[in-house]
Amino acid sequence: MQRKAARVKQTKRVAMAAALAGVMAGLGMGAPVGTGSTGAALARNLFAPRLYVNDQAISEYEIQQRVMFMKVLRAPGNLQEEAVKELISDRLRMSEAKRLGVKATAEEVTAGMTEFAGRANLTAEQLVAELQKVGIAPETFRDFVTAGVVWRKIVRDRFRGQVSVSEADIDKALEATARPRALRVLMSELVIPAEPGKEDAALALATRLSGEIKTEGAFAAAARSYSAAPTAANGGRLDWLSLSNLPPSIAGQILGLGPGDTSAPVEVPGAVVLFQLRDVARDTTAEPVKVSVEWAEYLIPDDAAEVARLKGTIRTCNELNREARGLPADRLTITKAPMSEVPKDVALELGKLDLGEMSSALTRSGYRRLIMLCGRQQVMDPEPTRDQVRDQVMNQKLSGLAEGYLAELRAAAFIREP
């Protein structure tokens, strides 16, 4: 029990350190740059420009730092490519801020860092210290936050007066906040693998199927043909699920479907997923709640016999903890978080599990990821005020305008390699 408690308390820090240590090793950054000729050459290569955004350089060092930082955030996709895209976007944001004379004060940046670190139940100083332990510079975190702070200020100034939030908008948002947690849904899933380099093909297939499937029979046939989920043989059919057990972004899509409808493609790490709603059960007496989950993720060699053994013998997370005794710390992590903060691929598996059940549908780098539900708790939150909801709706509306604004800046930019 002590070992489990320590894991729960430290899981985010342990996962952060282990993940970054692996990334650093893969990047050849396991030791400090030396003072000899090899070390000097490596230093020159690291700080040499990798590409230019207009007249501003992005160095190899910045890209490696962002890759490691994104690994901490469990970002999906090709992290090298995504890091470059994000750094280009940050350069464009900061360039536009300079052109407009918009600056972030020290207090605003500190507040942004504190808010971000709070998602991991850390102070800003604690998060910076944890990042430094594995080679991520404080400037990497600060620059990331600063770009976000100035961009929010720019967007609000640019679109002030163009976006309004009506009382009807607030009423609709409040209703949507409560309704998903008062529903159980009966649905089917179709999980299309999206291997590295084949993401576009997977998305295209999912988009085509989403438009073609009109009946439960057609969805079941497509699931048997294309789905990589264990439910494929059963036509993708799932048992009744509480909508509150699903990630909010996916629950929102399900909520918009009618019985027999198929969702738009939902992208998760390593896959694209379609859902078909078969039935809805309403509970008009249910109180609005949020769900917090505790889960274990155990990495084992991708061996069907070992997966079957563990599924047949392990019944609790304590037993899984004993099974992992003596293994490296990153092989088993136990995490507790609000459902809204759980990675989508893990959240989808947890939504299907009861306490003590285990999923083996996910993989990572040749390992099978065993996901076990250790606990699920409904958290009663104070009902948000209308002013809070107004801000949320405003931010949602501004988000779409901000993406278009950034796309315009990107289209006008001159981006080149040295």
Secondary structure, 3 states (H helix, E strand, C coil): CHHHHHHHHHHHHHHHHHHHHHHHHHCCCCCCCCCCHHHHHHHHHHHCEEEEECCEEEEHHHHHHHHHHHHHCCCCCCHHHHHHHHHHHHHHHHHHHHHHCCCCCHHHHHHHHHHHHHCCCCCHHHHHHHHHHCCCCHHHHHHHHHHHHHHHHHHHHHHCCCCCCCHHHHHHHHHHHHHHHHEEEEEEEEEEECCCCCHHHHHHHHHHHHHHCCCHHHHHHHHHHHCCCHHHHHCCECCCEEHHHCCHHHHHHHHCCCCCCECCCEEECCEEEEEEEEEEEECCCCCCCEEEEEEEEEEEECCHHHHHHHHHHCCCHHHHHHHCCCCCHHHEEEEEEEHHHCCHHHHHHHHHCCCCCEEEEEEECCEEEEEEEEEEEEECCCCCCHHHHHHHHHHHHHHHHHHHHHHHHHHHCCEECC
